[in-house]
Amino acid sequence: MTDYNGKTVLPGAPGYDPNLDSGAQGAMYYPLVGWERLLDRGEVSAAYAASLKEAYALGLVRAEAGIQRGRMLNGSQLDPKALVSRAKAAKALYFMWVLAQPPKAENDNPV
């Protein structure tokens, strides 16, 4: 997993809290539900499984099945065979575009 701030506290280790930044300048991302605990990871095509696992570990893909508004629940299913709407695909592409921009740069100016 990506080490943004030089401190690595793995999920399950004493003192691990995904909600705390621990006072450092950056924050690390760890999926709240580990890859091994996802219920439907076996449904992923073998050709894409390694890439999806890496994207999941980096936070580019999240398990959304089971999440409800107003409740703190972690998704436990990727639902890899579900149809993807245009809106959801556009959201993912925009999110990836934002991640590629330099930090603190103005990105609302037309190019």
Secondary structure, 3 states (H helix, E strand, C coil): CCCCCCCCCCCCCCCCCCCCCCCCCCCCCCCCCCHHHCCCHHHCCCCCHHHHHHHHHHCCCCCCECCCCCCCCCCCECCCCCCCCHHHHHHHHHHHHHHCCCCCCCCCCCC
